[in-house]
Amino acid sequence: RWHNDRAKIALHPLIGAAEGCFVLSMDGRRLFSGNRRLTVFSGREAAQHFLDMLHIDDFEPGEATDDVPECEDRHHCLHLDRSGQLAVCPVKR
């Protein structure tokens, strides 16, 4: 299980065009994928699943933000697929 008294994990809801999506931060720094794209979770359940996979249960609600546009190609967007697994979001066209 994750536990670190010094690190602060926060789950931030997105508002505006990306409402319903979330981003994670650790000590105020957002989570990015290996290719330097912001990781955006489509739905709280997807973010919770990611945290559960890492055995992180010590996190707090973060401040809402509207500075992230819709989940699109320039972000690494993850959602829960029909089988309940994390998957890359379908590209909106």
N, C-alpha and C positions, 0 to 999 in steps of 0.2 A: 504494500500500500504506500501511496505517496504521502509523505509528511515532511514538510520543511518549514520550520518556524520563520525562516528568513525570506522565503519566496512567497509571493502573493499571486495566486492564479485567479483570474476574473473572467467571467462570461458576460460579454457586452451585447445587448440587443441592438440591432440596426433599425433605424427609422427612416422614413422617406421612401424612396424608390425600392430599397432593399428590405423593407419591413418584413419581419418573419424570419430573417437571417440573423446569425450571430457570429462574432469573432471572439477569439480567446487572447488573453494577454497574460504575461508573466512578468511581474514587477514593472508593469506599465508598458511593456514592449509586446506588440502584437505578434501572433504566430504566423510565420511565412513558410511556404513549402520550399523544397530544395532548389527550385528554379526561380526563387525570389518573388513568387506571387503570393499575395495575401491569402491566407486560408479563411474561407467563409463557409459557415455551416448553414445549410438550408433547413431551418427548423431547430428548435431547442433539443429535440430528440436526437438529432444527428450529432450535435455538440456533446450531449450527455453520453452517447455511445462512445465517442472518441475518448472522452475522459475516463469512462469505465474501462476501456481497453487498456489504458495506461495506469489503471488502478488509482486514479486521482479522485478522491472524494472530498478533498479539502479545498474548496473554491468558493468564491463569493460572487454575487451579482455585480457586474460592472456598470458604469454609466452608459446610458444609451448614446449612440452616435449616429449622425446622418452624413458622415463624410465618405461613405462607401456607396458607390452606385450599385445598381442591380448586379447580381451574380452573373458575370460574363467572362469571356476568354482571358481577360487580364488578371483574374483572380483564380485561385484554386478552390473551386466550390465543391463541397461534399454534401450528400444527402443520404437518407436511408432508402435502399432499394426495396423491392417487394418482399425480399427474403429477410429484411431487417439488418442488412449489412451496409457498411459505408461504401459509397460509390461516387464517382465523379458525376456532377450534375449534368444533365443533358444540355447541350448548347442551345440557347434561344435564338431563333432566326426570325 
